[in-house]
Each structure stands twice: as C-alpha cells, then as structure tokens.
Amino acid sequence: MRFITTASWLMRVAGDVELGHGRGHPRSELLGETDPRSVDRFVERGLVGCHPPCEPFEGSWVRLARELRAAGLIEVADQLLTVDAVTTEASTWLSAGGEIEGIFYYSDNERVQRTYSACSDAADAALNRAGFDWLSYDSDAEVYHAAFLALSKAGTLPDGRTLARAALDVFADDPTWCSDVIRSRGWAPFTYDTAAGLAGPRTPTAVAARKAARAMARAAAVPFNGDEEWYEAAGIMVEVMWPAGEAAGLPPLEGRPNCQDHLRDFTDGEIPQR
C-alpha cells in the first residue's frame, strides 16, 4: 500500500494555501508576499512542523500488485511495489517543488529556485538509488512487465477478469507513450518470449487475455529506429488494450478516446486479425 510521504504532505499544504484555507493559518500569514522569510517558514511548516498520520492511497500500480499477489505471483507483486514506492517518492518531491514555485515565484524567486532545485535533486536521488535513469522509461517498463505477466496468468484462468482489469488499468490512453514504454528495457532483463507458448481455457476472457499478452510481445519487439517504428508499436499497443478490455469484461477501448482516435486514423477503425 502506498503512503503519503512528508514531501507529498508539503504538496497538499501548498494546495490548501493556494485555495486560501491553509489549515488554520491565514493566507497572508503563509504567503507573506513582502516577507523574504515566507518560503523558509512554509517549508519548515511542511517538513518539520507538520507530522501527519500516514494516509492510505491505492493507485493502479498498487491495485495490479494486489491482484498479482492474489494470483500467486508474489515476487512480481513485491517488485512492482518497490518500483511504485520509488516513483511515488520522486514524483511527490517534484510536485512539492512545483507547488512552492507556483505560490512563491513572484515574492521570493531566488529562494524558490533553491528550494525547487533541492526537491528536484531529492527526486533524482530517489530514482538513482533504485537504479533508474531520470530521463528513461524504465520504471514504467517494469510496470508493463508486471502487466504482461498478469495477462499471461489471466490467460490460464477460466475467469481472470479481475486480474486482466488490473493489468489494463496501468496502460495510459496514449498509444505513442505506450510505444516508448513497451520497448524500454526496464530495471532488469525481461523477455516477452513466453507469450508464444501461452495456453489455457477456451473461455472468452482467457482467450482475450492471451491475445493481449501476445500483442505486448509483438510491440516490445519493434526496434527503436524512427517514427515509422514508433507508430507501428503504438498501433500494436492499441491491439493490446482492445483484447485486454475484453478479458476484463469491458467494451473494447471503453474510456480511451485517444486509442479510439489512433485506431480510426491509422487502421480505419479496425483491429488487425493476427
């Protein structure tokens, strides 16, 4: 389970201040546009003076980990939770820096920039400790590895809709983004080659899950050469999400307008039969 960290508490306080209800402190007291110590006081309240209880929050990555664990894929679930914790820490530091910048930019820009840089450095350090490069798609690729294993497992079950839905939910409604992620290496070496040997029940959900897993393997095999390959892999990722939705018991591409647009623009609205 993901918990809100000190950095994200700072981000939340910043959001409250922007709306003018800074947890009992008047907006003027916290912002203090003419007081050069405003940023220092604000950061101190966020990082030192406030000790909120941990509050549970479950995103799509954590839901996928929960379903993987329930399906017996405990090691995969644990690794996914590790990736989630690292990226959550990094993103909350960045969000905190961005909130501070937005609130204090015109009142004390020099201190704002120092604070933002410190938050950015903290985010970078969190990723580096886990072996992720700041500008890579490797952390997201790890999630796709887990989604592939979830779909593969769902393909062995008569009714794996819950597992397939958890896998589907980690895919963004952005085929070109998915194209970059699926072809990235990830944290550790991973192979999609097992897709070729997938077998299981002939139920509609199991067949659709195996089809989605095999499509992921095809997309991952597209090389990084240029725009043609970029769009090719993007199209295949739409082919992933269509049967993944069916495996989850949902209408194809429901709630995914960008995938629907990509399908219409590049394949005349039809999923290739492979």
C-alpha positions as a LaTeX table, in Angstrom:
\begin{tabular}{lrrr}
\hline
Residue & $x$ (\AA) & $y$ (\AA) & $z$ (\AA) \\
\hline
Met1 & 0.00 & 0.00 & 0.00 \\
Arg2 & 1.28 & 3.46 & $-0.88$ \\
Phe3 & 1.51 & 6.08 & 1.88 \\
Ile4 & 1.62 & 9.84 & 1.58 \\
Thr5 & 5.14 & 10.96 & 2.42 \\
Thr6 & 6.40 & 14.15 & 4.06 \\
Ala7 & 7.05 & 15.62 & 0.61 \\
Ser8 & 3.50 & 14.98 & $-0.53$ \\
Trp9 & 2.22 & 16.48 & 2.73 \\
Leu10 & 4.09 & 19.62 & 1.78 \\
Met11 & 2.44 & 19.46 & $-1.63$ \\
Arg12 & $-1.00$ & 19.13 & $-0.05$ \\
Val13 & $-0.41$ & 22.04 & 2.32 \\
Ala14 & 0.72 & 24.11 & $-0.67$ \\
Gly15 & $-2.51$ & 23.24 & $-2.46$ \\
Asp16 & $-4.56$ & 24.30 & 0.55 \\
Val17 & $-2.71$ & 27.60 & 0.83 \\
Glu18 & $-3.32$ & 28.32 & $-2.84$ \\
Leu19 & $-7.04$ & 27.96 & $-2.21$ \\
Gly20 & $-6.77$ & 30.19 & 0.85 \\
His21 & $-7.58$ & 27.70 & 3.63 \\
Gly22 & $-4.10$ & 26.84 & 4.89 \\
Arg23 & $-5.09$ & 24.61 & 7.80 \\
Gly24 & $-5.77$ & 27.35 & 10.33 \\
His25 & $-3.14$ & 29.80 & 9.07 \\
Pro26 & $-4.39$ & 32.88 & 7.17 \\
Arg27 & $-3.30$ & 33.02 & 3.55 \\
Ser28 & $-1.46$ & 36.29 & 4.20 \\
Glu29 & 0.49 & 34.74 & 7.06 \\
Leu30 & 1.71 & 31.83 & 4.97 \\
Leu31 & 2.30 & 33.66 & 1.72 \\
Gly32 & 3.57 & 36.95 & 3.14 \\
Glu33 & 4.49 & 38.42 & $-0.20$ \\
Thr34 & 6.61 & 41.14 & 1.37 \\
Asp35 & 8.32 & 38.84 & 3.87 \\
Pro36 & 11.51 & 37.26 & 2.45 \\
Arg37 & 11.27 & 34.52 & 5.06 \\
Ser38 & 7.95 & 33.26 & 3.68 \\
Val39 & 9.40 & 30.34 & 1.79 \\
Asp40 & 11.53 & 29.28 & 4.75 \\
Arg41 & 8.53 & 29.34 & 7.10 \\
Phe42 & 6.37 & 27.49 & 4.61 \\
Val43 & 8.95 & 24.75 & 4.01 \\
Glu44 & 9.59 & 24.48 & 7.74 \\
Arg45 & 5.88 & 24.01 & 8.42 \\
Gly46 & 5.65 & 21.41 & 5.68 \\
Leu47 & 8.78 & 19.42 & 6.53 \\
Val48 & 9.27 & 19.96 & 10.25 \\
Gly49 & 6.23 & 21.43 & 11.94 \\
Cys50 & 3.68 & 19.03 & 10.41 \\
His51 & 3.67 & 15.34 & 11.26 \\
Pro52 & 0.51 & 13.99 & 9.66 \\
Pro53 & $-0.53$ & 10.37 & 10.10 \\
Cys54 & 0.10 & 8.12 & 7.13 \\
Glu55 & $-2.90$ & 8.03 & 4.86 \\
Pro56 & $-3.53$ & 5.08 & 2.55 \\
Phe57 & $-3.77$ & 5.64 & $-1.18$ \\
Glu58 & $-4.07$ & 2.94 & $-3.81$ \\
Gly59 & $-3.25$ & 3.70 & $-7.43$ \\
Ser60 & $-3.35$ & 1.45 & $-10.49$ \\
Trp61 & 0.15 & 0.07 & $-9.87$ \\
Val62 & $-0.74$ & $-0.94$ & $-6.31$ \\
Arg63 & $-4.02$ & $-2.49$ & $-7.46$ \\
Leu64 & $-2.10$ & $-4.53$ & $-10.01$ \\
Ala65 & 0.35 & $-5.66$ & $-7.32$ \\
Arg66 & $-2.57$ & $-6.69$ & $-5.09$ \\
Glu67 & $-4.12$ & $-8.78$ & $-7.86$ \\
Leu68 & $-0.77$ & $-10.33$ & $-8.76$ \\
Arg69 & $-0.28$ & $-11.35$ & $-5.14$ \\
Ala70 & $-3.78$ & $-12.84$ & $-5.01$ \\
Ala71 & $-2.94$ & $-14.84$ & $-8.15$ \\
Gly72 & 0.20 & $-16.24$ & $-6.53$ \\
Leu73 & 2.71 & $-14.02$ & $-8.35$ \\
Ile74 & 4.14 & $-12.73$ & $-5.11$ \\
Glu75 & 7.67 & $-11.92$ & $-6.29$ \\
Val76 & 6.32 & $-9.92$ & $-9.23$ \\
Ala77 & 3.96 & $-8.07$ & $-6.90$ \\
Asp78 & 6.74 & $-7.22$ & $-4.46$ \\
Gln79 & 8.97 & $-5.87$ & $-7.22$ \\
Leu80 & 6.13 & $-3.75$ & $-8.57$ \\
Leu81 & 5.50 & $-2.28$ & $-5.12$ \\
Thr82 & 9.19 & $-1.40$ & $-4.87$ \\
Val83 & 9.01 & 0.46 & $-8.18$ \\
Asp84 & 5.83 & 2.20 & $-7.06$ \\
Ala85 & 7.44 & 3.37 & $-3.82$ \\
Val86 & 10.46 & 4.78 & $-5.64$ \\
Thr87 & 8.47 & 6.64 & $-8.29$ \\
Thr88 & 5.98 & 7.91 & $-5.70$ \\
Glu89 & 8.81 & 9.41 & $-3.67$ \\
Ala90 & 10.32 & 11.05 & $-6.74$ \\
Ser91 & 7.02 & 12.41 & $-8.05$ \\
Thr92 & 5.97 & 13.84 & $-4.69$ \\
Trp93 & 9.26 & 15.72 & $-4.36$ \\
Leu94 & 8.79 & 17.15 & $-7.85$ \\
Ser95 & 5.18 & 18.05 & $-7.15$ \\
Ala96 & 6.16 & 19.74 & $-3.89$ \\
Gly97 & 8.81 & 21.79 & $-5.70$ \\
Gly98 & 6.31 & 22.76 & $-8.36$ \\
Glu99 & 3.70 & 23.84 & $-5.82$ \\
Ile100 & 6.22 & 26.00 & $-3.96$ \\
Glu101 & 7.38 & 27.56 & $-7.21$ \\
Gly102 & 3.82 & 28.38 & $-8.22$ \\
Ile103 & 2.95 & 30.02 & $-4.91$ \\
Phe104 & 6.10 & 32.00 & $-4.13$ \\
Tyr105 & 7.56 & 32.66 & $-7.59$ \\
Tyr106 & 6.92 & 36.42 & $-7.56$ \\
Ser107 & 7.61 & 37.05 & $-3.87$ \\
Asp108 & 11.00 & 35.35 & $-3.35$ \\
Asn109 & 12.14 & 33.79 & $-6.60$ \\
Glu110 & 15.75 & 33.19 & $-5.54$ \\
Arg111 & 14.75 & 31.07 & $-2.56$ \\
Val112 & 12.05 & 29.39 & $-4.64$ \\
Gln113 & 14.61 & 28.27 & $-7.19$ \\
Arg114 & 16.90 & 26.91 & $-4.48$ \\
Thr115 & 14.00 & 25.04 & $-2.92$ \\
Tyr116 & 12.84 & 23.68 & $-6.28$ \\
Ser117 & 16.37 & 22.52 & $-7.08$ \\
Ala118 & 16.56 & 20.75 & $-3.72$ \\
Cys119 & 13.27 & 18.98 & $-4.41$ \\
Ser120 & 14.43 & 18.04 & $-7.91$ \\
Asp121 & 17.72 & 16.70 & $-6.54$ \\
Ala122 & 15.82 & 14.63 & $-3.97$ \\
Ala123 & 13.64 & 13.14 & $-6.70$ \\
Asp124 & 16.69 & 12.37 & $-8.83$ \\
Ala125 & 18.43 & 10.74 & $-5.87$ \\
Ala126 & 15.42 & 8.53 & $-5.15$ \\
Leu127 & 15.42 & 7.21 & $-8.71$ \\
Asn128 & 19.19 & 6.79 & $-8.84$ \\
Arg129 & 19.21 & 4.78 & $-5.62$ \\
Ala130 & 16.92 & 2.28 & $-7.29$ \\
Gly131 & 18.97 & 2.18 & $-10.49$ \\
Phe132 & 16.60 & 4.21 & $-12.66$ \\
Asp133 & 17.73 & 6.91 & $-15.04$ \\
Trp134 & 15.88 & 10.20 & $-14.65$ \\
Leu135 & 15.02 & 10.54 & $-18.34$ \\
Ser136 & 14.25 & 6.88 & $-19.14$ \\
Tyr137 & 11.01 & 4.91 & $-19.33$ \\
Asp138 & 12.49 & 2.08 & $-17.28$ \\
Ser139 & 10.25 & 2.40 & $-14.23$ \\
Asp140 & 7.14 & 2.35 & $-16.42$ \\
Ala141 & 8.59 & $-0.58$ & $-18.38$ \\
Glu142 & 8.74 & $-2.53$ & $-15.11$ \\
Val143 & 5.02 & $-1.97$ & $-14.69$ \\
Tyr144 & 4.39 & $-3.22$ & $-18.22$ \\
His145 & 6.42 & $-6.35$ & $-17.44$ \\
Ala146 & 4.10 & $-6.95$ & $-14.50$ \\
Ala147 & 1.03 & $-6.28$ & $-16.66$ \\
Phe148 & 2.27 & $-8.81$ & $-19.22$ \\
Leu149 & 2.67 & $-11.46$ & $-16.52$ \\
Ala150 & $-0.79$ & $-10.60$ & $-15.19$ \\
Leu151 & $-2.38$ & $-11.02$ & $-18.63$ \\
Ser152 & $-0.43$ & $-14.23$ & $-19.16$ \\
Lys153 & $-1.75$ & $-15.57$ & $-15.85$ \\
Ala154 & $-5.29$ & $-14.41$ & $-16.66$ \\
Gly155 & $-4.99$ & $-16.42$ & $-19.86$ \\
Thr156 & $-4.63$ & $-19.60$ & $-17.80$ \\
Leu157 & $-7.77$ & $-18.97$ & $-15.75$ \\
Pro158 & $-11.36$ & $-19.66$ & $-16.79$ \\
Asp159 & $-12.32$ & $-16.22$ & $-15.47$ \\
Gly160 & $-9.39$ & $-13.85$ & $-14.92$ \\
Arg161 & $-11.35$ & $-10.64$ & $-15.38$ \\
Thr162 & $-10.17$ & $-9.01$ & $-12.17$ \\
Leu163 & $-6.52$ & $-9.69$ & $-12.97$ \\
Ala164 & $-6.93$ & $-8.53$ & $-16.58$ \\
Arg165 & $-8.67$ & $-5.33$ & $-15.44$ \\
Ala166 & $-5.78$ & $-4.53$ & $-13.10$ \\
Ala167 & $-3.34$ & $-5.01$ & $-15.99$ \\
Leu168 & $-5.43$ & $-2.90$ & $-18.35$ \\
Asp169 & $-5.61$ & 0.00 & $-15.92$ \\
Val170 & $-1.84$ & 0.62 & $-15.98$ \\
Phe171 & $-1.88$ & 1.38 & $-19.73$ \\
Ala172 & $-2.18$ & 5.09 & $-20.50$ \\
Asp173 & $-4.69$ & 6.33 & $-23.05$ \\
Asp174 & $-1.74$ & 7.44 & $-25.18$ \\
Pro175 & $-0.57$ & 4.86 & $-27.72$ \\
Thr176 & 2.66 & 6.69 & $-28.58$ \\
Trp177 & 3.64 & 6.93 & $-24.91$ \\
Cys178 & 2.89 & 3.22 & $-24.57$ \\
Ser179 & 5.05 & 2.62 & $-27.64$ \\
Asp180 & 8.08 & 4.08 & $-25.89$ \\
Val181 & 7.43 & 2.27 & $-22.63$ \\
Ile182 & 6.83 & $-1.22$ & $-24.05$ \\
Arg183 & 10.12 & $-1.09$ & $-25.95$ \\
Ser184 & 12.20 & 0.09 & $-22.97$ \\
Arg185 & 14.45 & $-2.27$ & $-21.05$ \\
Gly186 & 13.22 & $-1.78$ & $-17.53$ \\
Trp187 & 15.01 & $-2.35$ & $-14.26$ \\
Ala188 & 16.30 & $-5.84$ & $-15.08$ \\
Pro189 & 16.44 & $-8.03$ & $-18.20$ \\
Phe190 & 12.99 & $-9.28$ & $-19.17$ \\
Thr191 & 11.67 & $-11.38$ & $-22.01$ \\
Tyr192 & 8.24 & $-11.47$ & $-23.59$ \\
Asp193 & 9.14 & $-14.69$ & $-25.40$ \\
Thr194 & 6.88 & $-16.76$ & $-23.15$ \\
Ala195 & 3.91 & $-15.26$ & $-24.99$ \\
Ala196 & 4.41 & $-17.71$ & $-27.85$ \\
Gly197 & 3.74 & $-20.72$ & $-25.62$ \\
Leu198 & 0.71 & $-19.42$ & $-23.75$ \\
Ala199 & $-2.15$ & $-21.89$ & $-23.43$ \\
Gly200 & $-5.25$ & $-22.20$ & $-21.31$ \\
Pro201 & $-9.03$ & $-22.47$ & $-21.26$ \\
Arg202 & $-11.06$ & $-21.57$ & $-24.31$ \\
Thr203 & $-13.29$ & $-19.18$ & $-22.35$ \\
Pro204 & $-13.67$ & $-15.73$ & $-23.95$ \\
Thr205 & $-11.82$ & $-13.95$ & $-21.14$ \\
Ala206 & $-8.87$ & $-16.36$ & $-21.18$ \\
Val207 & $-8.55$ & $-16.25$ & $-24.96$ \\
Ala208 & $-8.65$ & $-12.44$ & $-24.94$ \\
Ala209 & $-6.02$ & $-12.24$ & $-22.16$ \\
Arg210 & $-3.63$ & $-14.47$ & $-24.09$ \\
Lys211 & $-4.21$ & $-12.41$ & $-27.22$ \\
Ala212 & $-3.36$ & $-9.22$ & $-25.35$ \\
Ala213 & $-0.18$ & $-10.76$ & $-23.92$ \\
Arg214 & 0.97 & $-11.90$ & $-27.36$ \\
Ala215 & 0.34 & $-8.42$ & $-28.74$ \\
Met216 & 2.54 & $-6.97$ & $-25.98$ \\
Ala217 & 5.33 & $-9.28$ & $-27.10$ \\
Arg218 & 4.99 & $-8.06$ & $-30.69$ \\
Ala219 & 5.06 & $-4.43$ & $-29.62$ \\
Ala220 & 8.14 & $-4.99$ & $-27.44$ \\
Ala221 & 9.99 & $-6.48$ & $-30.41$ \\
Val222 & 9.63 & $-3.36$ & $-32.58$ \\
Pro223 & 13.06 & $-1.66$ & $-32.74$ \\
Phe224 & 13.81 & 1.96 & $-31.84$ \\
Asn225 & 14.60 & 3.24 & $-35.34$ \\
Gly226 & 12.33 & 6.15 & $-36.16$ \\
Asp227 & 8.79 & 7.46 & $-36.43$ \\
Glu228 & 7.61 & 4.54 & $-38.55$ \\
Glu229 & 8.51 & 2.06 & $-35.82$ \\
Trp230 & 7.19 & 4.41 & $-33.15$ \\
Tyr231 & 3.75 & 4.44 & $-34.74$ \\
Glu232 & 3.93 & 0.73 & $-35.52$ \\
Ala233 & 4.44 & $-0.13$ & $-31.86$ \\
Ala234 & 1.76 & 2.40 & $-30.88$ \\
Gly235 & $-0.73$ & 0.65 & $-33.13$ \\
Ile236 & 0.15 & $-2.71$ & $-31.63$ \\
Met237 & $-0.39$ & $-1.30$ & $-28.13$ \\
Val238 & $-3.95$ & $-0.43$ & $-29.18$ \\
Glu239 & $-4.20$ & $-4.08$ & $-30.21$ \\
Val240 & $-3.11$ & $-4.92$ & $-26.66$ \\
Met241 & $-5.73$ & $-2.77$ & $-24.99$ \\
Trp242 & $-8.63$ & $-3.95$ & $-27.14$ \\
Pro243 & $-8.50$ & $-7.64$ & $-26.08$ \\
Ala244 & $-7.28$ & $-6.70$ & $-22.60$ \\
Gly245 & $-10.56$ & $-4.81$ & $-22.22$ \\
Glu246 & $-12.47$ & $-7.85$ & $-23.42$ \\
Ala247 & $-10.55$ & $-10.03$ & $-20.95$ \\
Ala248 & $-11.56$ & $-7.58$ & $-18.23$ \\
Gly249 & $-15.22$ & $-7.84$ & $-19.25$ \\
Leu250 & $-15.35$ & $-4.33$ & $-20.67$ \\
Pro251 & $-16.36$ & $-2.96$ & $-24.09$ \\
Pro252 & $-13.28$ & $-2.58$ & $-26.33$ \\
Leu253 & $-11.34$ & 0.65 & $-25.67$ \\
Glu254 & $-14.02$ & 1.94 & $-23.31$ \\
Gly255 & $-12.98$ & 5.32 & $-21.88$ \\
Arg256 & $-9.93$ & 5.54 & $-24.15$ \\
Pro257 & $-10.68$ & 8.25 & $-26.73$ \\
Asn258 & $-7.04$ & 8.65 & $-27.78$ \\
Cys259 & $-6.75$ & 4.95 & $-28.53$ \\
Gln260 & $-10.01$ & 5.12 & $-30.46$ \\
Asp261 & $-8.66$ & 8.06 & $-32.46$ \\
His262 & $-5.42$ & 6.23 & $-33.20$ \\
Leu263 & $-7.35$ & 3.20 & $-34.37$ \\
Arg264 & $-9.54$ & 5.32 & $-36.64$ \\
Asp265 & $-6.66$ & 7.38 & $-38.05$ \\
Phe266 & $-4.23$ & 4.57 & $-38.74$ \\
Thr267 & $-6.27$ & 1.39 & $-39.28$ \\
Asp268 & $-9.68$ & 2.67 & $-40.41$ \\
Gly269 & $-11.15$ & 1.70 & $-37.05$ \\
Glu270 & $-10.36$ & $-1.99$ & $-37.38$ \\
Ile271 & $-8.11$ & $-4.13$ & $-35.21$ \\
Pro272 & $-5.89$ & $-6.30$ & $-37.47$ \\
Gln273 & $-6.70$ & $-10.00$ & $-37.15$ \\
Arg274 & $-3.47$ & $-11.80$ & $-36.22$ \\
\hline
\end{tabular}
